[in-house]
Amino acid sequence: MKRLILSTLVGAALTLLVAAVALAKPEVVRVGNLVLRDNGGISPTRLPRHRQAPVAAILKATIRTADDSHLPAVREVVLDVDRIIHINARGLPVCKARQLEARDTKAARRICGRAIVGRGAGSVEIAFPEQKPIMVSSPLTMFNGGVRGGTTTLFVHAFITVPVPAAIVIPIKITSIHRGRYGLHTISKIPPIAGGSGSVSRFKLKIDRKFAYRGKKASYLTASCPTGHYFTKGHVLFDDGTRLDIVHVLPCTPSR
């Protein structure tokens, strides 16, 4: 009987482990010729059940075409985030869009360094007429744009040198919502890149800003884990009208 109970417990533990690994796998979505691989999440995943704790977020995705043709340009990314995840920008220095425009990465980080909330890297596929597409990479920097009228603003800055040196500034607007399990609604508008010839193909951003406000330690992102899972959903809209829908169910571990 003891062996049977032990075997059952081990089997149940393995089943839960396999389920957690399955839920943590990258989400791969294909619509027509477009394929998106999304592999983001928060860290740590062991979190208090009933209170908020500091976390970092990883935003990571790649986009490609199934036949290796040039990508259509991304125009909009919309994401709804589980209500267990909170944003706290109170007391954090603010950067304005005009401070980032026409500046390379080094200059942008120097001018608005105190407003940085995340860093990473990205790639853009640029296609010129009668030429094979080329890949151009850039560091990515996310800046706090402040809170106004219930809307939190972020700016993602990149700088490319092809076909000419140019800064890319992507605004992200975040508002609170009450839609079932979702508590945050984000909209990112991607401006034309390289005169419309550039398409975002890859990006990875880590948001992990800790700071002090009124003598107390604070974190830009916090989260809890009341149920063992958290959810995100959204879509990516391309300039050819294609829409890729994304739904993530990710594991976390509740602690006391």
KEKE-3310 file (N, C-alpha, C; in steps of 0.2 Angstrom, whole numbers, plus 5000, padded with zeros to 4 digits):
npx = (5004:5010:5020:5011:5005:5016:5020:5009:5009:5022:5019:5009:5016:5025:5016:5011:5023:5026:5015:5017:5029:5024:5015:5024:5030:5036:5024:5018:5011:5003:4997:4991:5005:5013:5022:5023:5033:5032:5039:5038:5038:5037:5049:5054:5046:5040:5030:5021:5005:4995:5000:5009:5024:5041:5045:5053:5050:5050:5050:5048:5050:5049:5047:5043:5042:5034:5038:5050:5050:5049:5045:5029:5026:5025:5011:5004:5003:4994:4990:4983:4985:4986:4977:4985:4997:5005:5009:5020:5024:5026:5035:5046:5058:5054:5054:5053:5046:5051:5064:5070:5070:5079:5091:5105:5107:5117:5116:5103:5101:5110:5104:5091:5093:5090:5076:5075:5068:5069:5079:5086:5087:5085:5079:5077:5070:5075:5069:5075:5070:5072:5082:5089:5082:5089:5096:5095:5101:5098:5102:5089:5079:5069:5059:5052:5038:5029:5014:4997:4981:4976:4983:4997:5013:5025:5041:5049:5065:5075:5089:5094:5105:5104:5093:5098:5105:5094:5082:5071:5056:5045:5029:5020:5005:4997:4983:4971:4960:4945:4942:4937:4949:4959:4969:4976:4978:4987:4993:5003:5010:5018:5029:5032:5046:5062:5057:5046:5050:5055:5054:5049:5057:5062:5063:5069:5066:5070:5062:5065:5066:5071:5069:5070:5057:5052:5060:5058:5060:5056:5047:5046:5038:5027:5020:5008:5004:4990:4983:4991:4993:4995:4989:4990:4984:4982:4985:4994:4995:4997:5004:4998:4986:4985:4982:4988:4983:4986:4987:4992:4995:5003:5014:5015:5021:5013:5017:5018)
npy = (4994:5006:5008:5009:5021:5030:5028:5033:5047:5051:5049:5058:5070:5070:5072:5084:5092:5089:5095:5109:5112:5110:5121:5131:5132:5140:5150:5147:5154:5153:5161:5160:5165:5169:5167:5167:5167:5167:5170:5174:5180:5180:5183:5181:5165:5159:5165:5176:5171:5180:5193:5207:5205:5210:5208:5203:5206:5197:5200:5193:5188:5181:5184:5178:5173:5159:5155:5162:5174:5192:5201:5207:5224:5226:5234:5236:5231:5223:5220:5211:5209:5198:5201:5199:5205:5220:5238:5250:5266:5277:5290:5288:5294:5303:5302:5311:5309:5317:5319:5308:5306:5307:5303:5293:5277:5278:5291:5293:5285:5292:5304:5301:5292:5290:5286:5274:5258:5246:5235:5228:5219:5220:5216:5221:5218:5223:5228:5232:5238:5226:5219:5207:5205:5213:5211:5221:5226:5232:5239:5239:5250:5253:5266:5275:5284:5291:5295:5299:5305:5292:5284:5275:5278:5271:5271:5263:5263:5262:5262:5263:5261:5259:5262:5275:5284:5283:5286:5275:5277:5269:5271:5265:5263:5260:5255:5253:5239:5230:5215:5201:5190:5198:5213:5224:5234:5235:5245:5246:5256:5254:5264:5268:5260:5263:5271:5263:5252:5243:5229:5223:5209:5202:5203:5206:5210:5215:5219:5227:5236:5243:5254:5269:5277:5290:5286:5272:5255:5251:5243:5242:5233:5222:5206:5193:5176:5169:5157:5148:5150:5162:5174:5179:5188:5193:5203:5204:5216:5217:5227:5222:5218:5206:5197:5191:5181:5179:5169:5166:5154:5153:5146:5148:5148:5147:5154:5156)
npz = (5000:5004:4994:4983:4986:4986:4973:4966:4971:4966:4952:4950:4953:4943:4932:4934:4933:4919:4913:4917:4911:4898:4897:4898:4886:4870:4862:4846:4832:4817:4802:4787:4777:4787:4802:4819:4833:4850:4866:4880:4897:4916:4929:4946:4945:4956:4968:4980:4986:4990:4990:4982:4973:4969:4951:4936:4918:4903:4886:4872:4855:4838:4821:4805:4788:4780:4768:4766:4761:4760:4775:4779:4786:4804:4811:4823:4840:4851:4868:4881:4899:4913:4928:4939:4938:4940:4937:4942:4942:4949:4956:4947:4936:4921:4903:4888:4872:4862:4867:4863:4849:4834:4839:4843:4851:4862:4865:4868:4879:4888:4889:4895:4905:4918:4917:4911:4910:4904:4894:4879:4863:4845:4829:4812:4796:4781:4765:4749:4732:4720:4727:4738:4754:4769:4785:4799:4815:4831:4847:4860:4870:4884:4890:4903:4901:4909:4918:4914:4916:4919:4910:4907:4900:4889:4880:4867:4861:4847:4835:4819:4805:4792:4778:4780:4794:4808:4821:4829:4837:4847:4854:4868:4875:4891:4899:4913:4915:4917:4913:4915:4919:4916:4918:4913:4898:4884:4870:4856:4844:4829:4820:4803:4796:4789:4778:4776:4771:4780:4792:4807:4814:4824:4842:4859:4875:4892:4906:4920:4932:4946:4960:4971:4981:4990:5000:5001:4994:4978:4964:4946:4940:4948:4954:4959:4964:4964:4959:4952:4939:4925:4913:4897:4882:4865:4850:4834:4822:4804:4790:4778:4782:4788:4803:4818:4831:4848:4863:4879:4892:4907:4919:4936:4953:4968:4984:5002)
capx = (5000:5014:5023:5006:5004:5022:5020:5004:5011:5027:5016:5005:5021:5028:5011:5011:5029:5025:5010:5020:5034:5020:5012:5029:5033:5034:5018:5019:5005:5003:4991:4994:5012:5016:5023:5026:5035:5032:5041:5039:5035:5040:5053:5054:5039:5038:5027:5016:4999:4990:5003:5013:5031:5044:5046:5055:5046:5054:5046:5053:5046:5052:5042:5045:5037:5035:5042:5056:5049:5050:5040:5025:5028:5020:5009:5001:5003:4989:4991:4979:4989:4983:4977:4990:5003:5004:5014:5021:5028:5026:5041:5051:5059:5050:5057:5048:5047:5056:5071:5073:5070:5085:5096:5107:5106:5121:5114:5096:5102:5113:5099:5085:5096:5086:5070:5076:5065:5071:5084:5086:5089:5080:5081:5073:5072:5074:5070:5075:5068:5076:5087:5087:5081:5095:5094:5098:5100:5099:5100:5082:5079:5062:5059:5046:5035:5025:5007:4993:4974:4975:4986:5004:5016:5032:5044:5054:5069:5080:5093:5097:5110:5103:5098:5102:5104:5088:5080:5064:5053:5038:5025:5016:5000:4994:4977:4968:4954:4942:4939:4938:4956:4964:4969:4980:4977:4992:4993:5010:5010:5025:5030:5036:5054:5066:5053:5041:5054:5058:5049:5052:5058:5064:5065:5069:5066:5069:5059:5068:5068:5070:5071:5067:5053:5051:5064:5056:5062:5050:5049:5042:5033:5025:5015:5007:5002:4985:4980:4996:4994:4993:4986:4990:4981:4982:4986:4999:4992:5002:5001:4994:4979:4985:4981:4990:4981:4991:4985:4997:4994:5009:5014:5019:5021:5011:5020:5015)
capy = (5000:5012:5008:5011:5028:5033:5028:5038:5053:5052:5050:5065:5076:5070:5074:5092:5094:5089:5101:5115:5113:5111:5128:5136:5131:5145:5150:5147:5155:5154:5163:5161:5164:5172:5163:5171:5163:5171:5166:5179:5178:5184:5180:5174:5162:5158:5172:5175:5170:5185:5200:5208:5205:5212:5204:5206:5203:5196:5201:5190:5186:5181:5184:5176:5170:5152:5154:5166:5180:5198:5201:5214:5227:5226:5241:5237:5226:5224:5214:5211:5206:5196:5206:5198:5209:5227:5242:5255:5271:5282:5292:5286:5299:5303:5304:5313:5307:5322:5318:5302:5307:5309:5302:5286:5273:5280:5298:5292:5282:5297:5310:5299:5286:5288:5284:5267:5253:5239:5235:5222:5220:5218:5216:5223:5216:5229:5226:5237:5235:5222:5217:5203:5208:5213:5211:5226:5225:5238:5238:5242:5253:5255:5272:5277:5291:5295:5293:5305:5303:5285:5280:5274:5278:5269:5272:5259:5267:5259:5266:5259:5265:5257:5265:5281:5283:5285:5283:5273:5277:5266:5272:5260:5265:5255:5257:5248:5236:5225:5210:5194:5189:5203:5220:5229:5234:5239:5246:5248:5258:5254:5269:5266:5260:5264:5273:5258:5246:5239:5225:5220:5202:5199:5207:5203:5216:5213:5225:5225:5242:5244:5261:5271:5282:5292:5282:5265:5252:5250:5239:5245:5228:5217:5201:5188:5170:5165:5151:5144:5152:5169:5173:5185:5187:5199:5201:5208:5218:5219:5232:5219:5216:5200:5198:5185:5181:5176:5167:5162:5152:5152:5143:5151:5144:5151:5153:5160)
capz = (5000:5004:4988:4979:4987:4984:4966:4964:4972:4961:4945:4950:4953:4936:4928:4935:4930:4912:4912:4918:4905:4891:4897:4897:4879:4866:4858:4839:4828:4809:4798:4780:4776:4793:4808:4825:4839:4856:4871:4885:4904:4921:4933:4947:4944:4963:4970:4985:4984:4991:4990:4976:4974:4963:4946:4929:4913:4897:4880:4867:4849:4831:4816:4799:4783:4779:4761:4767:4757:4764:4780:4779:4792:4809:4812:4829:4844:4857:4873:4888:4904:4919:4933:4945:4936:4941:4935:4947:4939:4954:4958:4942:4931:4915:4897:4883:4865:4858:4869:4860:4842:4830:4844:4843:4857:4867:4867:4871:4886:4892:4891:4898:4908:4924:4915:4908:4913:4901:4889:4875:4856:4840:4822:4807:4789:4776:4758:4744:4726:4716:4731:4743:4761:4773:4792:4803:4822:4836:4855:4862:4877:4885:4894:4906:4898:4913:4919:4914:4915:4920:4905:4908:4893:4888:4874:4865:4857:4843:4831:4813:4801:4785:4773:4783:4801:4810:4827:4829:4844:4848:4860:4871:4880:4895:4904:4917:4912:4921:4908:4918:4922:4913:4922:4909:4891:4881:4863:4854:4837:4826:4815:4797:4797:4783:4773:4775:4768:4786:4795:4813:4813:4831:4848:4866:4880:4899:4910:4927:4935:4954:4961:4977:4981:4997:5005:5001:4988:4973:4958:4941:4939:4953:4953:4964:4960:4968:4956:4949:4932:4923:4907:4892:4876:4861:4843:4830:4815:4799:4785:4773:4784:4792:4810:4822:4838:4853:4869:4883:4899:4909:4926:4942:4959:4974:4990:5007)
cpx = (5004:5017:5018:5005:5009:5022:5015:5006:5017:5024:5012:5010:5024:5023:5011:5017:5028:5020:5013:5025:5030:5018:5018:5033:5031:5027:5019:5012:5007:4997:4994:5001:5016:5016:5026:5027:5036:5034:5043:5037:5038:5044:5054:5047:5036:5036:5022:5009:4994:4993:5007:5020:5035:5046:5050:5051:5051:5049:5050:5048:5051:5046:5045:5040:5039:5039:5048:5056:5049:5044:5036:5027:5022:5018:5006:5002:4999:4989:4987:4983:4985:4983:4981:4996:5001:5010:5014:5026:5029:5033:5047:5052:5056:5055:5052:5050:5052:5063:5074:5074:5076:5091:5098:5106:5110:5118:5107:5097:5106:5108:5094:5087:5092:5079:5070:5072:5066:5076:5084:5089:5084:5083:5076:5075:5070:5074:5069:5073:5073:5083:5085:5086:5087:5092:5098:5097:5102:5098:5093:5083:5072:5063:5052:5044:5030:5018:5003:4986:4973:4979:4994:5007:5023:5034:5049:5058:5074:5083:5096:5101:5109:5095:5101:5101:5098:5086:5073:5061:5046:5035:5021:5012:4997:4989:4975:4962:4951:4938:4941:4945:4961:4963:4972:4979:4983:4992:5000:5009:5017:5025:5033:5043:5057:5061:5047:5044:5056:5052:5052:5052:5059:5065:5065:5070:5066:5067:5061:5070:5066:5072:5068:5063:5051:5054:5063:5058:5055:5052:5044:5036:5033:5020:5014:5005:4996:4982:4985:4997:4992:4992:4988:4987:4982:4983:4991:4996:4998:4999:4998:4988:4979:4985:4983:4988:4985:4987:4990:4994:5000:5009:5017:5017:5019:5015:5017:5018)
cpy = (5006:5013:5011:5019:5032:5034:5033:5045:5055:5053:5056:5071:5076:5073:5082:5095:5095:5095:5108:5117:5114:5118:5133:5136:5138:5144:5151:5148:5156:5156:5164:5160:5167:5168:5167:5166:5168:5167:5171:5176:5182:5180:5184:5171:5160:5164:5171:5175:5176:5192:5200:5208:5207:5207:5207:5202:5202:5196:5198:5187:5186:5181:5182:5174:5163:5150:5158:5172:5186:5199:5208:5217:5227:5233:5242:5231:5227:5218:5216:5207:5204:5201:5205:5202:5217:5231:5248:5260:5277:5284:5291:5292:5298:5305:5305:5310:5311:5322:5312:5302:5309:5308:5294:5283:5276:5287:5298:5290:5287:5302:5307:5293:5284:5286:5277:5262:5246:5240:5228:5223:5218:5219:5218:5221:5221:5226:5232:5234:5232:5219:5212:5207:5208:5213:5216:5226:5231:5236:5242:5244:5255:5261:5273:5284:5294:5292:5299:5302:5296:5281:5281:5274:5275:5270:5267:5262:5262:5264:5262:5264:5263:5259:5271:5280:5286:5282:5281:5273:5275:5268:5267:5263:5260:5258:5251:5246:5231:5220:5203:5194:5194:5210:5225:5228:5238:5239:5249:5250:5258:5259:5265:5266:5260:5266:5268:5252:5241:5235:5222:5212:5199:5204:5204:5209:5213:5219:5223:5231:5242:5251:5263:5277:5284:5288:5274:5262:5251:5246:5242:5239:5223:5212:5197:5182:5166:5159:5146:5145:5159:5169:5180:5183:5194:5198:5206:5209:5220:5224:5229:5217:5210:5201:5191:5186:5177:5175:5163:5160:5150:5150:5148:5147:5148:5149:5157:5167)
cpz = (5000:4998:4983:4980:4985:4976:4963:4965:4967:4954:4945:4949:4946:4931:4928:4932:4922:4910:4912:4912:4899:4891:4896:4890:4875:4862:4850:4835:4821:4806:4791:4779:4782:4799:4813:4830:4845:4862:4877:4892:4909:4925:4940:4946:4951:4966:4976:4982:4984:4992:4984:4978:4968:4958:4940:4924:4907:4891:4875:4861:4843:4827:4809:4794:4781:4773:4761:4762:4762:4768:4778:4786:4797:4810:4820:4833:4850:4861:4879:4893:4910:4924:4939:4944:4937:4939:4940:4944:4944:4957:4953:4938:4925:4909:4892:4876:4861:4861:4866:4852:4839:4835:4843:4850:4863:4869:4870:4878:4891:4894:4896:4902:4914:4923:4912:4913:4910:4895:4885:4868:4851:4833:4817:4800:4784:4769:4753:4737:4722:4720:4736:4750:4765:4780:4796:4810:4826:4843:4855:4869:4878:4891:4897:4903:4903:4913:4919:4912:4915:4914:4906:4901:4894:4881:4873:4860:4853:4838:4825:4809:4793:4783:4775:4790:4804:4816:4826:4836:4844:4854:4862:4876:4884:4899:4908:4914:4918:4916:4911:4921:4920:4916:4918:4902:4888:4873:4861:4846:4834:4820:4809:4798:4790:4777:4771:4772:4774:4789:4801:4813:4820:4836:4854:4870:4887:4903:4917:4931:4942:4955:4968:4977:4988:5002:5005:4994:4984:4967:4952:4940:4946:4951:4959:4960:4964:4965:4953:4941:4931:4916:4903:4886:4872:4854:4840:4823:4810:4794:4779:4775:4788:4799:4813:4829:4842:4860:4873:4890:4902:4916:4930:4948:4965:4980:4996:5008)
residu = (MET:LYS:ARG:LEU:ILE:LEU:SER:THR:LEU:VAL:GLY:ALA:ALA:LEU:THR:LEU:LEU:VAL:ALA:ALA:VAL:ALA:LEU:ALA:LYS:PRO:GLU:VAL:VAL:ARG:VAL:GLY:ASN:LEU:VAL:LEU:ARG:ASP:ASN:GLY:GLY:ILE:SER:PRO:THR:ARG:LEU:PRO:ARG:HIS:ARG:GLN:ALA:PRO:VAL:ALA:ALA:ILE:LEU:LYS:ALA:THR:ILE:ARG:THR:ALA:ASP:ASP:SER:HIS:LEU:PRO:ALA:VAL:ARG:GLU:VAL:VAL:LEU:ASP:VAL:ASP:ARG:ILE:ILE:HIS:ILE:ASN:ALA:ARG:GLY:LEU:PRO:VAL:CYS:LYS:ALA:ARG:GLN:LEU:GLU:ALA:ARG:ASP:THR:LYS:ALA:ALA:ARG:ARG:ILE:CYS:GLY:ARG:ALA:ILE:VAL:GLY:ARG:GLY:ALA:GLY:SER:VAL:GLU:ILE:ALA:PHE:PRO:GLU:GLN:LYS:PRO:ILE:MET:VAL:SER:SER:PRO:LEU:THR:MET:PHE:ASN:GLY:GLY:VAL:ARG:GLY:GLY:THR:THR:THR:LEU:PHE:VAL:HIS:ALA:PHE:ILE:THR:VAL:PRO:VAL:PRO:ALA:ALA:ILE:VAL:ILE:PRO:ILE:LYS:ILE:THR:SER:ILE:HIS:ARG:GLY:ARG:TYR:GLY:LEU:HIS:THR:ILE:SER:LYS:ILE:PRO:PRO:ILE:ALA:GLY:GLY:SER:GLY:SER:VAL:SER:ARG:PHE:LYS:LEU:LYS:ILE:ASP:ARG:LYS:PHE:ALA:TYR:ARG:GLY:LYS:LYS:ALA:SER:TYR:LEU:THR:ALA:SER:CYS:PRO:THR:GLY:HIS:TYR:PHE:THR:LYS:GLY:HIS:VAL:LEU:PHE:ASP:ASP:GLY:THR:ARG:LEU:ASP:ILE:VAL:HIS:VAL:LEU:PRO:CYS:THR:PRO:SER:ARG)
# end
